[in-house]
């Protein structure tokens, strides 16, 4: 809980704004405290937002700006797939609050960085009269004393924002659940190509596992500096590797522990799964699972849908030798791209993301394959960013997309295939997908 609500009686009049010099001074004192002594990255994060916020006209600091300036990401990096700023912001807020409740308990000017923003918010407080003169840390207050008074509840919009957001999330979840249970055939009606593909895909088995990508392992790869294999991922060997590595700083190790302790999924990965689950009667046979908790035994029994490339979903490595189009990653430029291992005439060996002022052009790969034991079917759905991944799922669940694909294949059944899609989104519009290349498998 924010230190600003420590004790209403101890807060002085906050109507007088702190000067630029005072704000920069308190930022520097906090940055130089023991809370940040072993974390250069968080210290740089704090100093950046502190200095950036006092500039004229600085009403907002964008996550992308922090990613580039503080964490060394490229200008084109995808915040949907790389949420390192948000992960570190959570830890930053904790350390700021810890400072003001311990060694900074004497500070009269305090600040927080509210959730949903990266602009520090400053407020004056007077020292509580019962703080010991010896400098000993104050006795923790009871939970009742941490709650704002009735008058402050009326003036506090933060509480109502969080309450509204929580209720909205619950309503959305219940709406989606009811929609999938009460109208399972709506998205199935009048879609013969959707019916043909998904009936063929689910036919060998009764259950289909949808495996969500693990963005924590994707971020860990960037810190470790090399790809993480499926075997290393399953036995967490890469965690042991960096713990014993003399080349990795304590700060880096702490970053990896923080990241790995979170089950992170991008909105694009979740949206892709949602598109598939809502397509119709097959929804009841779908089982959603995070990549980290998927078990190889399930692959022998069930069909499998892998969402995301091998960087975020190491299970994709199982099919490296079966695919022509693969989603790869350029560590030097922090950029995903599609490799075309055996280009045909008119095709490129590599397809990279293109950005301009009005549009974003990415690429998606869809691979429809048998599982390793040929007891079921596998779908790999991956894009150069999370939106492109979602666009690929939309293509596979749209009547128009599958009609074009079926026509390209000459009609008939959907045999095993790979397709490369170019996804584009003009400013303010939804994604469109264009078939660039394909391969069919016997």
Secondary structure, DSSP 8 states (H G I E B T S, - for coil): --GGGS-GGG-----S---HHHHHHHHHHHHTSGGGTT-HHHHHHHHHHHHHHTSTT-----HHHHHHHTT---TT--TTT--HHHHHHHHHHHHHHHHHHTTTTT-SEEEEE-TT--SEEEEE----TTS-TT--------HHHHS--HHHHHH-HHHHHHHHHHHHHHHHHHHHHHHHHH-TTTTTTT-HHHHHHHHHHHTT-S-EEEEE--HHHHHHHHHHTS---HHHHHHTHHHHHHHT-TTS-HHHHHHHHHHHTS----HHHHHHHHHHHTSSGGGGGEEEEEGGG--HHHHHHSEEEEES-TTT-GGGGGGGGG-SEEEEEETTTTEEEEEETT--TT--SEEE-EE-SSEEEEEEEEEEEE-TTSSSEEEEEEESSHHHHHHHHHHHT-HHHHHHHHHHTTSSS--SEEEEEEEEEETTS--EEEEEEEEE--
